[in-house]
Amino acid sequence: MGIPACVKEDGEIFTDWEGFLKDQGLEPIWPEAADQAKAEIAAQCDLRQHNC
């Protein structure tokens, strides 16, 4: 079994989390891209988290 293994709500166990996300219409991103996206969002937000 692969690590990490994920469990769907119906109990199915799977290890291909990237494929699962793609099947859900989502695109997985890697840490560097996530950090960049987080920085871009933070730059748009004010202290009250408006404009996020």
Contacts in CASP RR format, 6 or more apart in sequence:
PFRMAT RR
TARGET T0000
AUTHOR 0000-0000-0000
METHOD contacts of the structure
MODEL  1
MGIPACVKEDGEIFTDWEGFLKDQGLEPIWPEAADQAKAEIAAQCDLRQH
NC
1 13 0 8 1.000
1 15 0 8 1.000
2 15 0 8 1.000
3 15 0 8 1.000
4 15 0 8 1.000
4 17 0 8 1.000
5 13 0 8 1.000
5 14 0 8 1.000
5 15 0 8 1.000
6 13 0 8 1.000
6 14 0 8 1.000
6 15 0 8 1.000
6 17 0 8 1.000
6 20 0 8 1.000
7 13 0 8 1.000
7 14 0 8 1.000
8 14 0 8 1.000
8 20 0 8 1.000
14 20 0 8 1.000
17 28 0 8 1.000
18 28 0 8 1.000
19 28 0 8 1.000
21 27 0 8 1.000
21 28 0 8 1.000
22 28 0 8 1.000
29 37 0 8 1.000
41 52 0 8 1.000
44 51 0 8 1.000
44 52 0 8 1.000
45 51 0 8 1.000
45 52 0 8 1.000
END
